[in-house]
Amino acid sequence: MNKPRTNYDAWVSFVWAAAIVAMIAAIAIHAQREAERKGIAPRQSSIWINLSK
């Protein structure tokens, strides 16, 4: 990777990072909701509840 990074490369990297973070957050929220529904886990910190709205 010796070629200079272009704006396009930076955007692709940014979009990939954002997509991965969003996917992990969605999985975590979904798992937490499933656990709450089944009564396995207590309500988590209000941060997760606020983010999931």
C-alpha positions as CSV (number, residue, x, y, z in Angstrom):
1,M,0.0,0.0,0.0
2,N,2.5,2.6,-1.1
3,K,0.1,4.5,-3.3
4,P,-1.2,7.8,-1.7
5,R,-4.6,7.6,-0.1
6,T,-7.3,9.4,-1.9
7,N,-10.5,10.8,-0.5
8,Y,-12.3,7.8,-2.0
9,D,-10.2,5.4,0.0
10,A,-10.8,7.4,3.1
11,W,-14.6,7.3,2.6
12,V,-14.6,3.6,1.9
13,S,-12.7,3.0,5.1
14,F,-15.1,5.3,7.0
15,V,-18.2,3.6,5.6
16,W,-16.9,0.1,6.4
17,A,-16.0,1.1,9.9
18,A,-19.4,2.7,10.5
19,A,-21.2,-0.3,9.1
20,I,-19.3,-2.7,11.3
21,V,-19.9,-0.6,14.4
22,A,-23.6,-0.3,13.6
23,M,-23.8,-4.1,13.1
24,I,-22.2,-4.8,16.4
25,A,-24.5,-2.4,18.2
26,A,-27.6,-3.9,16.5
27,I,-26.5,-7.4,17.6
28,A,-25.8,-6.3,21.2
29,I,-29.2,-4.5,21.5
30,H,-31.0,-7.4,20.0
31,A,-29.3,-9.9,22.3
32,Q,-30.1,-7.7,25.3
33,R,-33.8,-7.4,24.3
34,E,-34.0,-11.2,23.9
35,A,-32.5,-11.8,27.3
36,E,-34.8,-9.3,28.9
37,R,-37.8,-10.8,27.2
38,K,-36.9,-14.3,28.5
39,G,-36.2,-12.9,31.9
40,I,-32.5,-13.9,31.8
41,A,-31.0,-10.5,32.2
42,P,-32.1,-7.5,34.2
43,R,-32.6,-4.2,32.4
44,Q,-29.2,-2.9,31.4
45,S,-27.9,0.6,31.8
46,S,-30.1,3.3,30.4
47,I,-27.5,4.0,27.7
48,W,-28.5,0.8,25.8
49,I,-32.2,1.6,26.3
50,N,-31.8,5.2,25.0
51,L,-29.7,4.0,22.0
52,S,-32.3,1.4,21.0
53,K,-35.1,3.9,20.8
